[in-house]
Amino acid sequence: MGEGLSTKRLVGRLVLLVAGMFGFGFLLVPIYDVMCDAFGINGKTNRSAYEDSGQTVDESRSVRVQFLSTNAQGMVWSFGPQGNELVLHPGETREMIFTAHNPTDKQMVAQAVPSVSPSKAAAYFHKTECFCFTQQTLQAGETVEMPVRFIVDPDLPQEVHRLTLSYTLFDITERMAGPDVAAVHSN
């Protein structure tokens, strides 16, 4: 009899652990946003402070910016940049267009989470406009072009010649929908 009770306790604890892990997975994007805003790390930068600084273009050197995109597990959209890289002078305002397509027959909501590497360069990469600042809602079969406008600060360390801006796209449809909509969407 004692063995059956300990098995029930173990199963109960494992169910709670799985539920906690599932809940934590849904909280990752908002936790990431809060941490990056608070500490200015991993590609999240204070864009308004830079826009008002009046930086000049450093034409004496060039920096290569590479663009990457991935989908988080379960995200079915086609998503990626229209070009692989740009070569620019620090201080220049540049733009890259990313395209997203919802191939499903349902409306979906997504959130892109950016990252800049090398990590020491993130503080010098300033996004002035980005689809990653808001959630993206696409109707069934819809395709959109989403710009990211940015400036690489002329104070970027001299030894950094290449930056990579990458985005991971998360499906947050169920998190954004009410219980009734989420139940209908999952069917």
C-alpha positions in Angstrom: 0.0 0.0 0.0 2.9 2.4 0.8 4.4 1.8 -2.6 1.2 2.9 -4.4 1.1 6.2 -2.4 4.7 7.0 -3.2 4.1 6.3 -6.9 1.1 8.7 -6.9 3.3 11.3 -5.2 6.0 10.9 -7.8 3.5 11.1 -10.7 1.9 14.2 -9.1 5.3 15.9 -8.8 6.2 15.0 -12.4 2.9 16.4 -13.7 3.6 19.6 -11.7 7.1 19.8 -13.1 5.9 19.4 -16.7 3.2 22.0 -16.2 5.8 24.4 -14.7 8.1 23.8 -17.7 5.3 24.4 -20.1 4.3 27.7 -18.4 7.9 28.8 -18.3 8.2 28.3 -22.1 5.3 30.7 -22.6 7.0 33.3 -20.3 10.4 33.2 -22.1 9.7 35.9 -24.6 8.3 38.5 -22.1 11.1 37.6 -19.6 13.7 38.1 -22.4 12.2 41.5 -23.3 12.2 42.7 -19.7 15.8 41.6 -19.1 17.1 43.0 -22.3 15.3 46.3 -21.8 16.6 46.5 -18.2 20.2 45.7 -19.1 20.5 46.7 -22.7 21.9 43.3 -23.7 21.6 40.8 -26.6 20.5 43.1 -29.3 18.0 45.1 -27.3 19.3 48.7 -27.3 18.1 52.1 -26.3 17.2 53.4 -29.8 15.9 56.9 -28.8 19.1 57.9 -27.0 21.1 57.1 -30.1 18.8 58.8 -32.6 19.2 62.1 -30.8 23.0 61.9 -30.5 23.8 63.4 -33.9 26.6 60.9 -34.7 28.6 61.3 -37.9 29.5 58.7 -40.5 33.0 57.2 -40.3 33.9 56.7 -43.9 37.4 55.6 -43.1 36.2 52.0 -42.4 33.6 49.5 -43.4 31.7 46.9 -41.4 29.9 43.9 -42.7 26.5 43.1 -41.2 25.2 39.6 -41.7 21.5 38.7 -41.3 20.1 35.4 -40.1 16.7 34.1 -39.2 15.4 30.9 -37.6 12.0 29.7 -36.5 11.4 28.5 -32.9 10.0 25.0 -32.6 6.4 24.9 -33.7 6.6 28.1 -35.9 5.5 27.2 -39.4 6.0 30.6 -41.1 8.5 31.2 -43.9 10.7 34.0 -42.5 13.9 35.5 -43.6 15.9 38.5 -44.8 15.8 39.6 -48.5 19.6 39.8 -48.4 22.3 37.9 -46.6 24.5 40.9 -45.7 25.3 44.6 -46.1 28.6 46.4 -46.1 28.3 49.9 -44.5 30.2 52.7 -42.9 29.7 53.1 -39.1 27.2 55.9 -38.5 25.2 55.2 -41.7 21.5 54.5 -41.4 20.7 51.3 -43.3 17.7 49.1 -43.8 17.1 45.4 -44.4 13.7 43.9 -45.3 12.6 40.6 -43.8 9.7 38.7 -45.4 7.2 36.6 -43.4 4.5 34.3 -44.8 1.8 32.5 -42.9 1.1 29.3 -44.9 -1.7 28.1 -42.6 -5.4 28.6 -43.0 -5.6 30.4 -39.6 -4.6 33.8 -38.3 -1.4 33.6 -36.3 0.6 36.0 -34.1 4.4 36.0 -33.9 7.2 37.7 -32.0 10.7 38.1 -33.3 13.5 38.1 -30.7 16.7 39.7 -31.9 20.3 38.9 -31.1 23.5 40.7 -32.1 26.9 39.0 -32.1 29.7 39.3 -31.2 28.1 40.2 -27.9 30.5 43.1 -27.3 29.1 44.8 -30.4 25.5 44.7 -29.3 25.8 48.0 -27.5 26.9 49.6 -30.8 24.1 48.3 -32.9 21.1 50.6 -32.7 17.7 49.6 -34.2 15.7 52.7 -35.0 12.8 50.8 -36.5 12.2 47.1 -36.2 9.4 44.5 -36.5 10.8 43.0 -33.4 9.4 45.9 -31.3 5.8 44.6 -31.7 4.0 41.4 -32.3 3.2 40.5 -35.9 -0.3 39.3 -36.8 -0.7 37.6 -40.2 -3.9 36.3 -41.6 -4.2 32.9 -43.3 -1.9 32.9 -46.4 -0.7 36.5 -45.8 2.8 37.6 -46.7 4.3 40.8 -45.4 7.6 42.7 -45.7 9.0 44.0 -42.4 11.8 46.5 -42.3 14.6 46.8 -39.7 16.4 50.2 -39.8 19.6 50.4 -37.9 22.9 52.3 -37.3 26.2 50.8 -36.3 27.8 53.3 -33.9 31.1 54.9 -35.1 32.5 54.0 -31.6 32.3 50.3 -32.5 35.7 48.8 -31.4 38.2 48.9 -34.3 38.8 45.1 -34.2 35.1 44.4 -35.0 34.7 44.1 -38.7 31.6 41.9 -38.9 28.3 41.9 -37.0 25.5 39.3 -37.2 21.9 40.3 -36.5 19.8 37.2 -36.1 16.1 36.8 -35.3 14.3 33.9 -33.8 10.5 33.9 -34.6 8.2 32.5 -32.0 4.5 31.6 -32.4 2.6 33.4 -29.6 -0.9 32.9 -31.0 -2.2 31.0 -28.0 -0.6 33.4 -25.5 -2.2 36.4 -27.2 -5.7 34.9 -27.6 -8.3 34.5 -25.0 -9.2 31.0 -23.7 -12.1 30.7 -26.2 -10.0 31.7 -29.2 -7.0 29.5 -28.2 -9.3 26.5 -27.9 -10.8 27.1 -31.4 -7.3 27.8 -32.9 -5.9 24.5 -31.6 -8.6 22.4 -33.3 
